[in-house]
């Protein structure tokens, strides 16, 4: 398995030329689910970039929002 990971570690460098100028947020990247939430826990803050309603709900009812957010990740 380790050699497979090493062989595929630079897979984006072999993208077709027409995809090289496509922003990352427009690409479906395999294996990226939860990649930035490995250290997410119940005390992790809701970011200011999240919708205002979620931020307000989190301030008023963290016992409801935190479990939901945590499970969704």
C-alpha positions, 0 to 999 in steps of 0.5 A: 500500500505504501508504494501505491501511495508514493506512486500516486502522490503527485497525481495532479501533475499528470492532469490533462492540459485543459484542466490545468487552469481550472480552479481547485474548487471546480475539480472533484478531487478523490479522497478529499472528504474530511481531509481538513477536519481530522482534528475537528471536535465538539469545541471547534469554533464555527468560522465567521465565513459560515452562514450567519444563521448557523453562527447565531444558532451556535451561540444560542444553542451549541448543544444542538449545532455542535453535534450536528456539525461534528457528525456531518464532518 
